[in-house]
Amino acid sequence: MIFLKEVLNEICLLLETYKGRDKEPDRYLAQLGVLTNVIDQIYYPIEKMAWLAEHKLVSGINNSRWDTASSICWVLSIYLTLVK
């Protein structure tokens, strides 16, 4: 039940990223902003799983894959922010 609540909260936060995008001076900038927010929303749970696996709080998970995925999301987010 708590997991479902967290997922619904993340969806609501993701939908909030679309609000105010019509005020951007360019459609391209608005799309970059939304894409950056989507990547940020994906990054947080991946980073949490990588941290849990690194500290051996979860068993049977390959830490290197989660760590690589979180690093890719982090770099993409920074890159898109700089492009914007």
N, C-alpha and C positions, 0 to 999 in steps of 0.2 A: 504494500500500500504506500509506504514512504517512497519507494522507487518510482511508482506511478506519479506521485505528487511532484517529485523532482523533474521527471520527464515533461510533465505538463507545464511546470514552471519554466523550463528551458524553452519550450515551444512558444510560450507567451513572450519571453524575452526576445526570441528570434523574430516574432511578428512585430515587436516594438521597433525593430530596426528599420522596418518599412515606413514607419511614421516619420514625417518630416523630410523624406527624401525628395518630395516634389519641390522643396525650397532650394535644392542644390542648383547651382547655375548651369550645370551640364548633366545630361542623362548619363554620360560615361562616368562622371564622378559619383553619381548616385549609385550606379551599379557596382562601382569599386567599393563604396562604403558598405553596401549590403553584403558583398562577397567577403570583405574583411570581417564583418560581424559574424557571418556564418562560420568562417574558419576559426574565429575566436571561440565560438560556442562548441565547436568540435574539439578544439584544443584542450579545454579544461577537463573533460572526463578522461581523455587519453593521458594527460599529464598525471591525473590522480591514480590511474591504473599503473602507470610506470613507477610512481612513487611507492605504491603499495607493494608492487613486485620487487622493487629494489630493496625494501626493508623487510622482505619475506613475510609480509602480513597476509599474502595470498599465495597459495601454492599452485603449481602446475602452469604458471604463466611465464612466458619467455620475456624477460625484462628488456632485452636488447631491441626487440621489435617495437614494443610500446615506447621505448626511449627514442628510437629513430622516428617513429610516427609523430611523437610530440615535438621533436626538433624540426621536422618538416613543416608542421602546422605553425610553429613559432616563427620560422624564417619566412614562410609565405605571408603571414600576417604583417610582419615588419616590412617586407618588400612592398606589399600592396599599400600600406600606410605611407611609405616614402613615395611611391608612384603617385598617389593621390595628392 
